[in-house]
């Protein structure tokens, strides 16, 4: 008898919900598929908007980094300006280092910086005299 209950069409869950009418079951499945399809189509309309928002956020982060760097540079320049206005020793230091100036009677010696690793050292070949 258990096998007769297994083959009984009234034991199918979808048939019980729709009262045995296959068209009512199909209608509810199709309605669900249409709703899911509409949600997917609506979601596709928002993809370009989301991509644009992501691009704008990345640009905003880049600009904020640039602003922070510019503010740091401005602060350094303000400090240097104040030092140049108020500190004669700083002005003398700048004149000596950057402008190669000196006091009367001083001799200025200038040394070129040591070349870094990009230039290979030159070797002199022995002369064959």
C-alpha positions as CSV (number, residue, x, y, z in Angstrom):
1,X,0.0,0.0,0.0
2,X,2.9,2.4,0.5
3,X,3.7,2.3,-3.2
4,X,0.1,3.3,-4.0
5,X,0.5,6.4,-1.8
6,X,3.8,7.1,-3.6
7,X,2.1,7.2,-7.0
8,X,-1.0,9.1,-5.8
9,X,-1.1,12.5,-7.7
10,X,-2.7,14.2,-4.7
11,X,0.6,13.7,-2.8
12,X,2.5,16.1,-5.1
13,X,2.9,19.4,-3.1
14,X,2.3,21.7,-6.1
15,X,-0.9,20.0,-7.0
16,X,-2.1,20.4,-3.4
17,X,-1.5,24.1,-3.4
18,X,-3.2,24.8,-6.7
19,X,-6.0,22.5,-6.1
20,X,-4.9,20.1,-8.7
21,X,-4.9,22.7,-11.5
22,X,-1.5,22.6,-13.4
23,X,-2.3,26.0,-15.1
24,X,-2.6,27.7,-11.7
25,X,0.7,26.3,-10.7
26,X,2.3,27.4,-14.0
27,X,0.8,30.9,-13.6
28,X,2.4,31.4,-10.1
29,X,5.8,30.1,-11.4
30,X,5.6,32.4,-14.4
31,X,4.6,35.4,-12.2
32,X,7.6,34.7,-10.0
33,X,9.9,34.5,-13.0
34,X,8.6,37.8,-14.4
35,X,9.1,39.5,-11.1
36,X,12.7,38.2,-10.9
37,X,13.3,39.2,-14.5
38,X,12.0,42.8,-13.8
39,X,14.2,43.1,-10.8
40,X,17.2,42.0,-12.8
41,X,16.4,44.5,-15.6
42,X,16.0,47.3,-13.0
43,X,19.3,46.3,-11.5
44,X,21.0,46.5,-14.9
45,X,19.9,50.1,-15.2
46,X,21.7,50.9,-11.9
47,X,25.1,49.3,-13.0
48,X,26.3,52.4,-14.9
49,X,25.2,54.7,-12.0
50,X,27.2,52.5,-9.5
51,X,30.2,52.5,-11.8
52,X,30.1,56.3,-12.1
53,X,29.8,56.6,-8.3
54,X,32.8,54.3,-7.8
55,X,34.8,56.4,-10.3
56,X,33.8,59.6,-8.5
57,X,34.8,58.2,-5.1
58,X,38.2,57.2,-6.5
59,X,38.7,60.6,-8.0
60,X,37.7,62.2,-4.7
61,X,40.2,60.1,-2.8
62,X,43.0,61.1,-5.2
63,X,42.1,64.8,-4.9
64,X,42.1,64.6,-1.1
65,X,45.6,63.2,-1.2
66,X,46.7,66.0,-3.6
67,X,45.1,68.6,-1.3
68,X,46.9,67.2,1.7
69,X,50.2,67.3,-0.1
70,X,49.6,70.9,-1.2
71,X,48.7,71.9,2.3
72,X,51.9,70.3,3.6
73,X,53.9,72.2,1.0
74,X,52.1,75.4,1.8
75,X,52.9,75.0,5.5
76,X,56.6,74.4,4.8
77,X,56.7,77.5,2.6
78,X,55.0,79.6,5.3
79,X,57.6,78.4,7.8
80,X,60.4,79.2,5.4
81,X,58.9,82.7,4.7
82,X,58.7,83.4,8.4
83,X,62.3,82.3,8.9
84,X,63.5,84.5,6.0
85,X,61.6,87.5,7.5
86,X,62.8,87.0,11.1
87,X,66.1,85.1,11.1
88,X,69.2,86.8,9.6
89,X,71.2,83.6,10.3
90,X,68.7,81.6,8.1
91,X,69.1,84.1,5.3
92,X,72.8,83.8,5.5
93,X,72.6,80.0,5.4
94,X,70.4,80.1,2.3
95,X,72.7,82.6,0.6
96,X,75.7,80.4,1.3
97,X,74.1,77.1,0.3
98,X,71.9,78.0,-2.6
99,X,73.5,81.1,-4.1
100,X,77.2,80.3,-3.4
101,X,77.7,83.7,-1.7
102,X,80.2,84.4,1.0
103,X,81.4,87.2,3.2
104,X,84.1,89.5,1.9
105,X,87.5,87.8,2.1
106,X,86.1,84.3,2.1
107,X,87.0,81.7,-0.5
108,X,84.2,79.5,-1.7
109,X,85.0,75.9,-2.5
110,X,82.4,74.0,-4.4
111,X,82.3,70.2,-4.5
112,X,80.2,68.3,-7.0
113,X,78.0,65.6,-5.5
114,X,79.3,62.0,-5.7
115,X,77.7,60.2,-8.6
116,X,75.2,57.6,-7.6
117,X,75.0,54.0,-8.9
118,X,73.6,54.9,-12.4
119,X,77.0,55.9,-13.8
120,X,79.6,53.1,-14.1
121,X,83.1,54.1,-12.9
122,X,85.6,54.8,-15.6
123,X,88.7,52.8,-15.9
124,X,91.8,54.1,-17.5
125,X,93.7,51.7,-19.7
126,X,97.5,51.7,-19.2
127,X,99.4,53.4,-21.9
128,X,101.7,51.2,-24.0
129,X,104.8,53.5,-24.2
